[in-house]
Amino acid sequence: MPEAQDYYPECPEPFLVGLAHGGDRGAFQELVRRRQSWLRNLMRRCCGDATLSDDLAQQVLLKVWLSLRSLREAQAFGAWMRRLAISIWLQHLRKNDALRGADELDEEAFSRHDTPGEGMDLDAALATLPGLARLCIVLAYHEGMSHPEIAELMEIPLGTVKSHISRGTKRLQQVLSAYRGEPDAEEAR
């Protein structure tokens, strides 16, 4: 007779969340298997460092396991997990970012990119953005969240989110124009 874990890959996610909520480790392992790639990509886009993103993803998964009993609706698992991931990222920023809150980009970091002959590298361009601007851009474009959703998730004013996205988008356009061999706006003047 097949074991219960053999059926997990076919189970709907809310059912697995319910089982994991009750302490079923096999169900939780299946949730991790399904969500780990998305989580690692989200954290990599936030921090721009593959090793750090794996460490942060592990922290998120541990937090998910330890906090799963606080989740009230199994259908909200994805949004709840994203909220935990962003919370872990923001904690990391606050703890490790000596320039927290600085609006201006370090010019050395801004000029750091490969030769224009190489292909466009979105992750390298994202890495040139300050932490909160990068997070807003990732949530808006990678996660498809609206500005009000981002403001609520990050617990910052809507205008601040809009400013981060506007300035971040302009900086990305400048950085990526060099990858295509196009002069940036300041060089064109």
GIPE-V383269 format. One record per pair of residues at least 6 apart in sequence whose ideal C-beta (glycine too) atoms are under 7 Angstrom apart, sorted by the first residue. I is the first residue (numbers start at 0). GAP is how many residues later the second one is. Records with the same first field share a line. If there is no record, write none. Layout:
# GIPE-V383269
I = GAP ; GAP
This chain:
# GIPE-V383269
3 = 22
4 = 21
7 = 8 ; 18 ; 19 ; 22
8 = 21
12 = 21 ; 64
13 = 60 ; 61
15 = 11 ; 14 ; 15
16 = 14 ; 54 ; 57 ; 60
17 = 56
18 = 8
19 = 7 ; 8 ; 11 ; 48
20 = 47 ; 48 ; 50
27 = 37
31 = 29
34 = 46
35 = 21
38 = 18 ; 21 ; 46
39 = 13 ; 14 ; 17
41 = 43 ; 100
42 = 10 ; 13 ; 14 ; 42 ; 46
43 = 6 ; 9
44 = 81 ; 93 ; 97
45 = 43 ; 88 ; 89 ; 92
46 = 6 ; 9
47 = 75 ; 78 ; 79
55 = 32 ; 33 ; 36
58 = 29
59 = 24 ; 25 ; 28
62 = 21 ; 25
63 = 17 ; 20
70 = 6 ; 9
81 = 61
82 = 70
85 = 67 ; 68
88 = 46
89 = 64
92 = 7 ; 38
93 = 6
96 = 34
101 = 28
104 = 23 ; 25 ; 66
108 = 19
109 = 18
111 = 16
112 = 11 ; 62 ; 65 ; 66
113 = 7
115 = 62 ; 63 ; 65
119 = 56 ; 59 ; 60
120 = 58
124 = 47 ; 50 ; 51
125 = 8 ; 11
127 = 43 ; 47
128 = 8 ; 39 ; 42
131 = 32
132 = 31 ; 34 ; 35
133 = 34
135 = 14 ; 25 ; 28 ; 29 ; 32
136 = 28 ; 31 ; 32
138 = 6 ; 11
139 = 10 ; 25
146 = 11 ; 14 ; 15
147 = 10
149 = 11
150 = 6 ; 7 ; 10
173 = 10 ; 11
176 = 7
177 = 6
